[in-house]
């Protein structure tokens, strides 16, 4: 079976990536530019994009930082406009097992909204991955290295998928377990390479056997 390529883009929202956002960091804009490059790569190569949006209930801080972020009804919860593709569908917050068929054939981008970081706690995302994708290579970018990205990468590897993480396409938020997350992902076979390597190679599955140097955690 052919390895299908999927771009999994997680929590690319204003509070994390836009100047003035509550969790904006000095490298947020640079990481966002690399994510935009991956989005263009996906569009040019007809690669489906699966996006997640964190929506934190009003009155809570959220799971990614000690300050309120991505709170319902605030500007900070909005996705960056340049990560919204034409021909997209937003399936919202509904966490049920019903799922329209052939989503990644009908739409260029499928967006899921969620209350927590773990994609596999969302029944619809679980079904999409296990029933409509089944095998392939996931390129994961976005924010939440020690939380959602770690959970997604480990979950995908345990389900038999190849996983590539662009070292400069993931925003580090200063979580104390980021280095541990990187080493645990590498131990499970997740491959770390710069965004430029993915773009230059063209076919992400060509990168899978290659072991790259582990990324160095950035600081705020």
C-alpha positions in Angstrom: 0.0 0.0 0.0 1.3 3.5 -0.9 2.3 5.6 2.0 0.0 8.6 2.0 1.4 11.9 3.1 -0.5 14.0 5.6 0.3 17.4 7.1 -0.9 17.6 10.7 -0.9 21.2 11.7 -1.7 21.8 15.4 -2.8 24.9 17.3 -1.5 27.5 14.9 -3.5 30.2 16.6 -3.1 33.9 17.3 -2.3 33.6 21.0 0.7 31.5 20.1 1.9 32.9 16.9 0.7 36.5 16.4 2.4 39.5 18.0 0.5 40.5 21.1 -0.7 37.0 21.7 -0.6 35.8 25.3 2.0 33.1 24.5 3.8 34.8 21.8 7.6 34.1 21.9 10.6 35.6 20.2 10.7 32.8 17.6 6.9 32.6 17.0 7.1 34.5 13.7 10.0 32.5 12.3 8.2 29.2 13.2 5.0 30.6 11.6 6.9 31.3 8.4 8.1 27.7 8.2 4.5 26.5 8.8 3.4 28.6 5.9 6.0 27.0 3.8 4.7 23.6 4.7 1.2 24.7 4.0 2.3 25.8 0.5 4.1 22.5 0.0 1.0 20.6 0.9 -1.1 22.7 -1.5 1.4 22.4 -4.4 1.7 18.6 -3.9 -2.0 17.9 -3.2 -1.2 16.7 0.3 -4.2 16.7 2.7 -4.0 19.0 5.7 -5.5 18.0 9.0 -5.6 20.9 11.4 -6.5 21.2 15.1 -7.8 24.2 17.0 -7.6 24.5 20.8 -10.7 26.1 22.3 -10.3 26.7 26.0 -13.5 27.3 28.0 -13.9 30.8 29.4 -12.4 31.1 32.9 -9.7 28.5 32.4 -6.0 29.1 31.5 -5.6 26.3 29.0 -3.1 23.4 28.8 -0.1 25.0 27.0 1.0 27.7 29.4 0.4 29.4 32.8 -1.4 32.3 31.2 -4.9 32.2 29.6 -4.7 31.3 25.9 -6.9 30.2 23.1 -10.0 31.0 25.2 -13.4 30.7 23.6 -14.7 34.0 22.1 -11.3 35.8 22.1 -9.2 36.9 19.2 -6.4 34.8 20.5 -8.2 31.5 19.7 -8.4 32.3 16.0 -6.3 30.4 13.5 -3.8 32.4 11.5 -5.5 33.3 8.3 -2.6 32.0 6.1 -3.2 28.5 7.5 -6.8 28.4 6.2 -7.0 26.7 2.8 -9.7 27.0 0.2 -11.9 23.9 0.0 -11.8 23.3 3.8 -14.3 21.9 6.3 -14.5 22.6 10.0 -16.0 19.8 11.9 -16.2 21.8 15.1 -16.0 20.6 18.7 -18.4 17.7 18.4 -16.7 14.7 19.8 -18.8 11.8 18.4 -18.1 8.7 16.4 -20.0 9.8 13.3 -17.7 10.9 10.5 -18.5 11.8 6.8 -16.8 9.4 4.3 -13.9 10.3 2.1 -13.1 13.6 3.9 -9.6 13.9 2.7 -10.8 13.3 -0.9 -13.5 15.9 -0.8 -11.6 18.6 1.1 -8.1 20.1 1.0 -8.2 20.7 4.8 -10.1 19.2 7.6 -10.3 21.2 10.8 -11.1 19.8 14.2 -11.7 21.9 17.3 -10.8 20.4 20.7 -10.8 21.1 24.4 -7.6 19.3 25.3 -4.3 18.7 23.5 -4.5 14.9 22.8 -5.9 14.3 19.3 -6.7 10.7 20.2 -9.1 11.8 22.9 -11.3 13.1 20.0 -13.3 10.3 18.6 -13.7 11.9 15.1 -10.0 12.4 14.7 -9.3 8.9 15.8 -11.7 7.5 13.2 -10.3 9.7 10.5 -6.8 8.4 11.2 -7.6 4.8 11.7 -10.3 4.3 9.0 -9.7 6.9 6.3 -5.9 7.1 6.3 -4.7 3.7 7.7 -1.1 4.0 6.5 1.2 6.8 5.6 3.6 9.5 6.7 2.6 12.4 9.0 4.5 15.6 9.0 3.6 17.4 12.3 4.0 21.1 12.8 2.5 23.7 15.2 2.7 24.4 18.9 2.8 22.3 22.1 5.9 20.1 21.7 5.6 18.5 25.1 1.8 18.2 25.0 -0.2 17.8 21.8 2.6 17.2 19.4 4.2 14.6 21.6 0.9 12.9 22.2 0.1 12.9 18.5 3.5 11.6 17.5 3.6 8.8 20.0 0.0 7.8 19.2 0.7 7.8 15.5 3.8 5.7 15.9 1.9 3.2 18.0 -0.6 2.9 15.2 2.1 2.1 12.6 2.4 5.5 11.0 5.7 7.2 10.1 6.1 10.6 11.7 8.4 13.5 10.8 8.7 16.7 12.9 10.3 19.8 11.3 12.7 21.1 13.9 12.0 24.7 12.9 8.3 24.2 12.3 7.4 23.6 16.0 7.0 26.3 18.6 8.7 25.6 21.9 6.7 27.0 24.8 9.3 26.5 27.5 7.6 23.4 29.1 10.1 21.7 31.4 9.6 18.4 29.7 10.3 19.4 26.2 13.7 17.8 26.0 12.3 14.6 27.5 9.5 14.7 24.9 12.1 15.1 22.1 14.1 12.1 23.2 11.1 9.9 23.8 9.7 10.7 20.3 13.1 9.9 18.8 13.3 6.6 20.7 9.9 5.7 19.2 11.2 6.4 15.6 10.0 10.0 15.1 12.4 11.7 12.7 13.5 15.3 13.2 14.6 17.4 10.2 14.6 21.1 9.2 11.6 22.3 7.1 13.9 23.0 4.2 14.8 19.2 4.0 11.1 18.3 3.7 10.5 20.9 1.0 13.7 20.0 -1.0 13.1 16.2 -0.8 9.5 16.6 -2.1 8.4 13.2 -1.0 8.3 13.1 2.8 8.6 9.3 2.9 12.1 9.5 1.5 13.2 11.1 4.8 11.8 8.4 7.1 14.9 6.2 7.3 17.2 9.1 8.0 18.2 9.9 11.6 18.8 13.6 12.1 20.4 15.4 15.1 18.0 16.1 17.8 16.9 19.8 17.9 18.0 22.1 20.6 15.3 23.6 22.7 14.8 27.3 22.1 14.3 29.8 25.0 12.0 32.7 25.2 
